[in-house]
Amino acid sequence: MVLIALTISFIWGNSFMDRAASSEQSDLVERYLRPYIDKTLQGYLPLDIVMQVDFRKLAHFSEFFVLGVALAGLCSATRELPLFFYPVMILLVAGIDEGIQHFSGRAPMLRDVLLDMNGGFSGFATLAFLHHSAGLTLGKEDLTR
């Protein structure tokens, strides 16, 4: 539960930044990570595609991936909430996240909500798959059947 609260706080905290501060933070992260991403992907993808990696979008996906993993962990631990709660939670956090950006002078985008949801669902599905591979179930029913 703590990881979920911290992840949501991190996501929404970043959305409260104005455009300039958000851009500065993204540039800083990109400056540190770009060499590693480039080296990792260059052997697998053409250089022009590697150079197009958008760190802002990668950050959206990654934040929500962590949220999805945390929610799947909660689902596994409690088994009390109905399964539809988890995708609805991801959708609500993503929608509120984009709404917050409107008030911080940034443009909310439906595309980002969809990207966020994909990150959250991917994180949830990854942990569900790992649980299933280990012979465990997630929630009241096994999600992989």
C-alpha positions as CSV (number, residue, x, y, z in Angstrom):
1,M,0.0,0.0,0.0
2,V,2.9,2.3,0.8
3,L,4.5,1.7,-2.6
4,I,1.2,2.6,-4.3
5,A,0.9,5.8,-2.4
6,L,4.5,6.8,-3.0
7,T,4.1,6.0,-6.8
8,I,0.9,8.0,-7.1
9,S,2.5,10.9,-5.2
10,F,5.6,10.8,-7.5
11,I,3.4,10.7,-10.6
12,W,1.1,13.6,-9.5
13,G,4.0,15.6,-8.0
14,N,5.7,15.6,-11.4
15,S,2.4,16.8,-13.0
16,F,2.2,19.8,-10.7
17,M,5.5,21.2,-12.2
18,D,5.1,23.9,-14.7
19,R,6.2,23.4,-18.3
20,A,9.7,24.9,-17.8
21,A,10.5,22.9,-14.6
22,S,9.1,19.7,-16.2
23,S,11.2,20.2,-19.3
24,E,14.3,20.9,-17.3
25,Q,13.8,17.8,-15.2
26,S,13.2,15.7,-18.4
27,D,16.4,17.1,-20.0
28,L,18.4,16.3,-16.9
29,V,17.2,12.7,-16.9
30,E,17.7,12.3,-20.6
31,R,21.3,13.6,-20.3
32,Y,22.1,10.9,-17.8
33,L,20.2,8.0,-19.4
34,R,20.6,8.7,-23.1
35,P,24.1,7.1,-23.4
36,Y,22.9,3.9,-21.7
37,I,19.7,3.7,-23.8
38,D,21.6,4.3,-27.0
39,K,24.2,1.6,-26.2
40,T,21.6,-0.9,-25.2
41,L,19.3,-0.4,-28.2
42,Q,21.9,0.3,-30.9
43,G,22.6,-3.4,-31.4
44,Y,18.9,-4.1,-31.9
45,L,17.4,-1.1,-33.6
46,P,18.6,1.3,-36.4
47,L,20.3,4.4,-35.1
48,D,17.6,6.8,-36.4
49,I,15.0,4.9,-34.4
50,V,17.2,4.8,-31.3
51,M,17.6,8.6,-31.5
52,Q,13.8,9.0,-31.5
53,V,13.3,7.5,-28.1
54,D,11.1,10.1,-26.3
55,F,12.2,10.2,-22.7
56,R,9.0,12.0,-21.6
57,K,6.9,9.2,-23.0
58,L,9.2,6.6,-21.6
59,A,8.9,8.2,-18.2
60,H,5.0,8.2,-18.4
61,F,5.1,4.5,-19.3
62,S,7.7,3.6,-16.6
63,E,5.9,5.4,-13.8
64,F,2.7,3.6,-14.5
65,F,4.4,0.3,-15.0
66,V,5.6,0.6,-11.4
67,L,2.1,1.5,-10.3
68,G,0.7,-1.6,-12.2
69,V,3.3,-3.8,-10.5
70,A,2.4,-2.3,-7.1
71,L,-1.3,-2.8,-7.7
72,A,-0.7,-6.4,-8.8
73,G,1.2,-6.9,-5.5
74,L,-1.7,-5.5,-3.6
75,C,-4.1,-7.8,-5.5
76,S,-1.9,-10.8,-4.6
77,A,-1.6,-9.8,-1.0
78,T,-5.2,-8.9,-0.1
79,R,-7.4,-10.9,-2.5
80,E,-10.3,-8.9,-1.1
81,L,-10.9,-6.3,-3.8
82,P,-12.7,-7.2,-7.0
83,L,-10.4,-7.5,-10.1
84,F,-12.0,-4.6,-11.9
85,F,-10.8,-2.3,-9.2
86,Y,-7.2,-2.4,-10.4
87,P,-7.7,-1.3,-14.1
88,V,-10.2,1.3,-12.9
89,M,-7.6,2.6,-10.4
90,I,-5.0,2.8,-13.2
91,L,-7.4,4.7,-15.4
92,L,-8.4,7.1,-12.6
93,V,-4.8,7.9,-11.7
94,A,-3.9,8.5,-15.4
95,G,-7.0,10.7,-15.9
96,I,-6.3,12.8,-12.8
97,D,-2.6,13.0,-13.7
98,E,-3.5,14.6,-17.0
99,G,-6.1,16.9,-15.4
100,I,-3.4,18.2,-12.9
101,Q,-1.2,19.1,-15.9
102,H,-4.0,21.4,-17.2
103,F,-3.8,23.4,-14.0
104,S,0.0,23.6,-14.1
105,G,0.0,25.3,-17.5
106,R,0.7,22.1,-19.5
107,A,-1.5,20.5,-22.1
108,P,-3.3,17.4,-21.0
109,M,-3.3,14.8,-23.8
110,L,-5.5,11.7,-24.3
111,R,-2.5,10.0,-25.9
112,D,-0.7,10.3,-22.6
113,V,-3.6,8.8,-20.7
114,L,-3.5,5.9,-23.1
115,L,0.2,5.5,-22.7
116,D,-0.1,5.7,-18.9
117,M,-2.8,3.0,-19.0
118,N,-0.6,0.8,-21.1
119,G,2.2,1.2,-18.7
120,G,0.0,0.3,-15.8
121,F,-1.6,-2.6,-17.5
122,S,1.8,-3.9,-18.6
123,G,3.1,-3.7,-15.1
124,F,0.1,-5.5,-13.7
125,A,0.2,-8.2,-16.4
126,T,4.0,-8.7,-15.9
127,L,3.5,-9.5,-12.2
128,A,0.4,-11.6,-13.0
129,F,2.5,-13.6,-15.5
130,L,5.3,-14.0,-13.0
131,H,2.9,-15.2,-10.3
132,H,1.3,-17.6,-12.7
133,S,4.8,-18.9,-13.8
134,A,5.5,-19.5,-10.1
135,G,2.2,-21.4,-9.6
136,L,0.6,-18.6,-7.7
137,T,-2.7,-16.8,-8.3
138,L,-3.4,-13.1,-8.4
139,G,-6.6,-12.0,-6.7
140,K,-9.6,-14.2,-6.1
141,E,-9.3,-15.9,-9.5
142,D,-6.3,-16.6,-11.6
143,L,-6.0,-13.8,-14.2
144,T,-4.2,-15.9,-16.7
145,R,-7.0,-18.4,-17.4
